């Protein structure tokens, strides 16, 4: 019996479309929007901020502390898993 190489892709297509629509597209839009400064969620004309949002984020001591604590927690959980 002849087995088509297309058959597995036909079965995978719905899930690939689902993942693209609900995972990859929102992720890409979030990365794109992170380079803009919004005054409100309904702002029709946000200003381009470049990497200033990321510079402000990593210069905030509260964020840095929480980020380091999260990395330590992940490390401890990975080490002490049974």
C-alpha positions as CSV (number, residue, x, y, z in Angstrom):
1,X,0.0,0.0,0.0
2,X,1.3,3.4,-1.0
3,X,1.7,5.9,1.9
4,X,1.6,9.5,0.9
5,X,4.2,11.9,2.5
6,X,1.4,14.5,2.5
7,X,-0.9,12.6,4.9
8,X,1.0,13.5,8.2
9,X,1.0,17.2,7.2
10,X,-2.7,17.1,6.6
11,X,-3.3,15.8,10.1
12,X,-0.9,18.4,11.5
13,X,-2.3,21.4,9.6
14,X,-5.1,22.3,12.0
15,X,-2.8,22.3,15.0
16,X,-0.2,24.3,13.2
17,X,-2.8,26.9,12.3
18,X,-4.1,26.9,15.9
19,X,-0.6,27.4,17.3
20,X,0.2,30.1,14.8
21,X,-3.0,32.1,15.5
22,X,-3.1,31.7,19.3
23,X,0.6,31.5,20.2
24,X,3.0,32.9,17.6
25,X,0.9,35.9,16.4
26,X,0.2,37.3,20.0
27,X,3.9,36.8,20.9
28,X,5.0,38.7,17.8
29,X,2.5,41.5,18.5
30,X,3.7,41.8,22.1
31,X,7.3,42.1,21.0
32,X,6.4,44.7,18.4
33,X,4.3,46.7,20.9
34,X,7.0,46.6,23.5
35,X,9.0,49.1,21.5
36,X,6.2,51.8,21.7
37,X,5.0,54.1,24.5
38,X,1.2,54.0,25.0
39,X,-0.6,56.6,27.0
40,X,-3.7,54.4,27.3
41,X,-4.9,51.1,25.9
42,X,-7.0,53.0,23.3
43,X,-4.2,55.2,22.2
44,X,-4.5,55.4,18.3
45,X,-1.0,56.9,17.9
46,X,1.6,55.5,20.2
47,X,5.0,57.0,20.1
48,X,8.1,54.9,19.2
49,X,10.2,54.5,22.3
50,X,12.8,52.1,21.0
51,X,14.6,50.2,23.8
52,X,13.8,52.8,26.4
53,X,11.1,50.5,27.9
54,X,13.6,47.8,28.3
55,X,16.2,50.2,29.8
56,X,13.6,51.4,32.3
57,X,12.7,47.8,33.1
58,X,16.2,46.6,33.8
59,X,17.1,49.8,35.8
60,X,14.2,49.2,38.2
61,X,15.6,47.6,41.4
62,X,12.3,45.9,42.2
63,X,12.2,44.1,38.8
64,X,15.9,43.1,39.1
65,X,15.3,41.7,42.6
66,X,12.2,39.7,41.5
67,X,14.0,38.5,38.4
68,X,17.0,37.2,40.4
69,X,14.6,35.6,42.9
70,X,12.8,33.8,40.1
71,X,16.0,32.5,38.6
72,X,17.1,31.2,42.1
73,X,13.7,29.6,42.5
74,X,13.9,27.9,39.1
75,X,17.4,26.7,39.9
76,X,16.4,25.3,43.3
77,X,13.4,23.6,41.9
78,X,15.4,22.0,39.1
79,X,18.1,20.8,41.5
80,X,15.7,19.3,44.1
81,X,13.2,17.6,41.9
82,X,12.8,13.9,42.5
